């Protein structure tokens, strides 16, 4: 998929984590957290049209030795 093919070419990941289990056909692949450092997290909530919590998370690629 496009995410797996391009992850080696980026230094930042901007991920939206939905705090709800839903069925779907598009998912960001698991990535190695040893190679990425979380640098920001913004927690959001909505109440309408339905209650939902979600996080905007930014990861930066760790420098390789």
DSSP file (Angstrom, degrees, kcal/mol; ACC not computed):
  #  RESIDUE AA STRUCTURE BP1 BP2  ACC     N-H-->O    O-->H-N    N-H-->O    O-->H-N    TCO  KAPPA ALPHA  PHI   PSI    X-CA   Y-CA   Z-CA
    1    1 A X     >        0   0    0      0, 0.0     4,-1.9     0, 0.0     5,-0.2   0.000 360.0 360.0 360.0 166.8    0.0    0.0    0.0
    2    2 A X  H  >  +     0   0    0      1,-0.2     4,-1.2     2,-0.2     5,-0.1   0.826 360.0  54.9 -61.8 -34.9    1.0    3.6   -0.4
    3    3 A X  H  > S+     0   0    0      1,-0.2     4,-1.4     2,-0.2     3,-0.5   0.950 110.1  44.4 -65.6 -48.9    1.8    4.1    3.3
    4    4 A X  H  4 S+     0   0    0      1,-0.2     4,-0.3     2,-0.2    -1,-0.2   0.850 113.0  52.9 -64.0 -34.6    4.3    1.2    3.4
    5    5 A X  H  < S+     0   0    0     -4,-1.9    -1,-0.2     1,-0.2    -2,-0.2   0.759 117.2  36.0 -72.9 -25.0    5.9    2.2    0.2
    6    6 A X  H >< S+     0   0    0     -4,-1.2     3,-2.1    -3,-0.5     4,-0.3   0.557  86.7  92.3-108.0  -8.8    6.5    5.8    1.3
    7    7 A X  G >< S+     0   0    0     -4,-1.4     3,-1.0     1,-0.3    -1,-0.1   0.794  82.7  59.7 -62.0 -28.6    7.4    5.6    5.0
    8    8 A X  G 3  S+     0   0    0     -4,-0.3    -1,-0.3     1,-0.2    -2,-0.1   0.594 102.5  55.1 -73.3  -9.1   11.2    5.3    4.3
    9    9 A X  G <  S+     0   0    0     -3,-2.1     2,-0.3     2,-0.0    -1,-0.2   0.368  96.2  75.4-105.6   3.4   11.1    8.7    2.6
   10   10 A X    <   -     0   0    0     -3,-1.0     3,-0.1    -4,-0.3     0, 0.0  -0.833  52.2-162.9-119.7 155.4    9.6   10.8    5.3
   11   11 A X  S    S+     0   0    0     -2,-0.3    50,-2.8     1,-0.2     2,-0.4   0.568  79.3  46.7-106.6 -16.2   10.9   12.3    8.6
   12   12 A X  E     -A   60   0A   0     48,-0.2     2,-0.4    24,-0.1    48,-0.2  -0.967  60.9-159.1-128.8 144.7    7.6   13.0   10.2
   13   13 A X  E     -A   59   0A   0     46,-2.3    46,-2.5    -2,-0.4     2,-0.6  -0.991   4.2-163.0-117.9 130.6    4.4   11.0   10.7
   14   14 A X  E     -A   58   0A   0     -2,-0.4     2,-0.4    44,-0.2    44,-0.2  -0.926  21.3-179.4-113.7 104.1    1.1   12.9   11.4
   15   15 A X  E     -A   57   0A   0     42,-3.0    42,-3.4    -2,-0.6     2,-0.6  -0.857  24.2-153.4-113.1 136.1   -1.3   10.3   12.7
   16   16 A X  E     -A   56   0A   0     -2,-0.4     2,-0.7    40,-0.2    40,-0.2  -0.949  15.4-159.5-104.4 117.2   -4.9   10.7   13.8
   17   17 A X  E     -A   55   0A   0     38,-3.0    38,-2.4    -2,-0.6     2,-0.5  -0.871   3.6-153.9 -99.3 114.2   -5.8    8.0   16.4
   18   18 A X  E     -A   54   0A   0     -2,-0.7     2,-1.7    36,-0.2    36,-0.2  -0.774  10.9-142.3 -87.2 125.8   -9.5    7.4   16.7
   19   19 A X  S    S+     0   0    0     34,-2.6     2,-0.3    -2,-0.5    34,-0.3  -0.355  73.8  81.5 -88.3  57.3  -10.3    6.1   20.1
   20   20 A X  S    S-     0   0    0     -2,-1.7     2,-0.6    32,-0.1    -2,-0.1  -0.962  78.9-121.1-158.7 137.7  -13.0    3.7   18.8
   21   21 A X        +     0   0    0     -2,-0.3     2,-0.3     2,-0.0    -2,-0.1  -0.774  44.9 162.0 -85.5 119.5  -12.9    0.3   17.2
   22   22 A X        -     0   0    0     -2,-0.6     2,-0.3     2,-0.0    -2,-0.1  -0.951  39.2-113.8-134.9 155.0  -14.5    0.5   13.8
   23   23 A X        +     0   0    0     -2,-0.3     2,-0.3     2,-0.0    -2,-0.0  -0.665  50.4 141.4 -84.7 144.7  -14.5   -1.7   10.7
   24   24 A X        -     0   0    0     -2,-0.3     3,-0.1     1,-0.0    -2,-0.0  -0.979  52.7-127.4-170.5 172.2  -12.8   -0.3    7.6
   25   25 A X  S    S+     0   0    0     -2,-0.3     2,-0.5     1,-0.1    -1,-0.0   0.371  87.7  68.8-114.6   3.3  -10.6   -1.1    4.7
   26   26 A X        +     0   0    0      2,-0.0     2,-0.3     0, 0.0    -1,-0.1  -0.976  56.5 157.8-127.5 120.2   -7.9    1.6    5.1
   27   27 A X        -     0   0    0     -2,-0.5     2,-0.3    -3,-0.1     3,-0.0  -0.993  42.8-116.3-139.1 143.9   -5.4    1.5    7.9
   28   28 A X        -     0   0    0     -2,-0.3     3,-0.1     1,-0.1    -2,-0.0  -0.652  45.3-112.9 -74.8 135.2   -2.0    2.9    8.5
   29   29 A X        -     0   0    0     -2,-0.3    -1,-0.1     1,-0.1     2,-0.0  -0.266  34.1 -92.0 -69.0 155.8    0.5    0.0    8.9
   30   30 A X        -     0   0    0     -3,-0.0     2,-0.3     1,-0.0    -1,-0.1  -0.388  48.2-159.6 -60.5 143.4    2.2   -0.8   12.2
   31   31 A X        -     0   0    0     -3,-0.1     2,-0.7    -2,-0.0     5,-0.1  -0.916  26.7 -94.5-130.2 158.5    5.5    1.0   12.4
   32   32 A X    >>  -     0   0    0     -2,-0.3     3,-1.6     1,-0.2     4,-0.5  -0.578  27.8-163.1 -75.4 108.4    8.7    0.5   14.5
   33   33 A X  T 34 S+     0   0    0     -2,-0.7    -1,-0.2     1,-0.3     5,-0.1   0.623  87.3  68.6 -71.1 -11.2    8.4    2.7   17.5
   34   34 A X  T 34 S+     0   0    0      1,-0.2    -1,-0.3     3,-0.1    -2,-0.1   0.742 104.0  44.1 -72.9 -22.5   12.1    2.3   18.1
   35   35 A X  T <4 S+     0   0    0     -3,-1.6    27,-3.2     1,-0.1     2,-0.4   0.552 113.2  57.0 -95.7 -10.0   12.7    4.3   14.9
   36   36 A X  E  <  -B   61   0A   0     -4,-0.5     2,-0.5    25,-0.3    25,-0.2  -0.970  64.5-155.9-128.9 137.4   10.1    7.0   15.7
   37   37 A X  E     -B   60   0A   0     23,-3.0    23,-2.7    -2,-0.4     2,-0.4  -0.944  22.5-125.6-113.0 129.1    9.7    9.4   18.6
   38   38 A X  E     +B   59   0A   0     -2,-0.5    21,-0.3    21,-0.2     3,-0.1  -0.600  34.2 170.0 -69.7 124.8    6.4   10.9   19.6
   39   39 A X  E     +     0   0A   0     19,-2.9     2,-0.3    -2,-0.4    20,-0.2   0.541  60.5  17.6-115.1 -13.0    7.0   14.6   19.7
   40   40 A X  E     -B   58   0A   0     18,-1.4    18,-2.4     2,-0.0     2,-0.3  -0.980  52.5-176.7-158.7 147.2    3.4   16.0   20.1
   41   41 A X  E     -B   57   0A   0     -2,-0.3     2,-0.5    16,-0.2    16,-0.2  -0.949   4.3-170.4-147.4 125.4    0.0   14.7   21.1
   42   42 A X  E     -B   56   0A   0     14,-2.6    14,-2.6    -2,-0.3     2,-0.5  -0.973  14.0-151.0-118.3 117.9   -3.2   16.7   21.0
   43   43 A X  E     +B   55   0A   0     -2,-0.5     2,-0.3    12,-0.2    12,-0.2  -0.764  19.7 179.9 -93.1 128.6   -6.2   15.1   22.6
   44   44 A X  E     -B   54   0A   0     10,-3.1    10,-2.3    -2,-0.5     2,-0.3  -0.902  10.8-169.8-127.7 155.5   -9.6   16.1   21.2
   45   45 A X  E     -B   53   0A   0     -2,-0.3     2,-0.3     8,-0.2     8,-0.2  -0.988   1.3-168.8-140.0 148.4  -13.2   15.1   22.0
   46   46 A X  E     -B   52   0A   0      6,-2.4     6,-2.1    -2,-0.3     3,-0.1  -0.961  11.1-170.0-131.5 155.4  -16.5   15.7   20.3
   47   47 A X        +     0   0    0     -2,-0.3     2,-0.4     1,-0.3     4,-0.2   0.637  55.7  94.6-114.9 -24.9  -20.0   15.2   21.5
   48   48 A X  S    S+     0   0    0      1,-0.2    -1,-0.3     2,-0.1     4,-0.1  -0.955  92.4   5.7-123.3 143.1  -22.1   15.7   18.4
   49   49 A X  S    S-     0   0    0     -2,-0.4     2,-0.3    -3,-0.1    -1,-0.2  -0.996 144.2 -18.5 -76.6 -11.5  -23.2   14.0   16.2
   50   50 A X  S    S-     0   0    0      2,-0.0    -2,-0.1     0, 0.0     2,-0.1  -0.983  80.5 -87.6-150.0 153.6  -21.9   11.2   18.5
   51   51 A X        +     0   0    0     -2,-0.3     2,-0.3    -4,-0.2    -4,-0.2  -0.397  55.7 163.0 -62.7 135.5  -19.4   11.1   21.4
   52   52 A X  E     - B   0  46A   0     -6,-2.1    -6,-2.4    -2,-0.1     2,-0.4  -0.952  25.9-158.0-157.3 133.2  -15.9   10.5   20.0
   53   53 A X  E     + B   0  45A   0     -2,-0.3   -34,-2.6   -34,-0.3     2,-0.3  -0.914  21.7 166.8-110.0 142.2  -12.3   10.9   21.3
   54   54 A X  E     -AB  18  44A   0    -10,-2.3   -10,-3.1    -2,-0.4     2,-0.4  -0.987  22.0-143.7-151.9 157.0   -9.4   11.2   19.0
   55   55 A X  E     -AB  17  43A   0    -38,-2.4   -38,-3.0    -2,-0.3     2,-0.6  -0.974   7.2-147.4-126.2 136.4   -5.7   12.2   19.2
   56   56 A X  E     -AB  16  42A   0    -14,-2.6   -14,-2.6    -2,-0.4     2,-0.4  -0.927  30.3-174.1 -96.3 118.6   -3.5   14.1   16.7
   57   57 A X  E     -AB  15  41A   0    -42,-3.4   -42,-3.0    -2,-0.6     2,-0.5  -0.947  14.8-160.0-123.1 135.1   -0.1   12.6   17.1
   58   58 A X  E     -AB  14  40A   0    -18,-2.4   -19,-2.9    -2,-0.4   -18,-1.4  -0.953   8.5-170.9-114.2 130.6    3.2   13.7   15.6
   59   59 A X  E     -AB  13  38A   0    -46,-2.5   -46,-2.3    -2,-0.5     2,-0.4  -0.933   7.3-155.5-117.8 143.7    6.2   11.3   15.3
   60   60 A X  E     -AB  12  37A   0    -23,-2.7   -23,-3.0    -2,-0.4   -48,-0.2  -0.953  28.8-108.7-117.2 139.0    9.7   12.3   14.3
   61   61 A X  E     - B   0  36A   0    -50,-2.8   -25,-0.3    -2,-0.4     2,-0.1  -0.460  36.0-123.3 -66.4 130.4   12.2    9.8   12.8
   62   62 A X        -     0   0    0    -27,-3.2     2,-0.2    -2,-0.2    -1,-0.1  -0.457  30.3-102.6 -71.7 146.4   15.0    9.0   15.3
   63   63 A X        -     0   0    0     -2,-0.1     2,-0.4     1,-0.1    -1,-0.1  -0.490  33.7-129.9 -69.2 137.5   18.5    9.6   14.1
   64   64 A X              0   0    0     -2,-0.2    -1,-0.1     1,-0.1   -29,-0.0  -0.730 360.0 360.0 -89.3 137.4   20.3    6.4   13.1
   65   65 A X              0   0    0     -2,-0.4    -1,-0.1     0, 0.0    -2,-0.0   0.471 360.0 360.0 -75.7 360.0   23.8    5.9   14.6
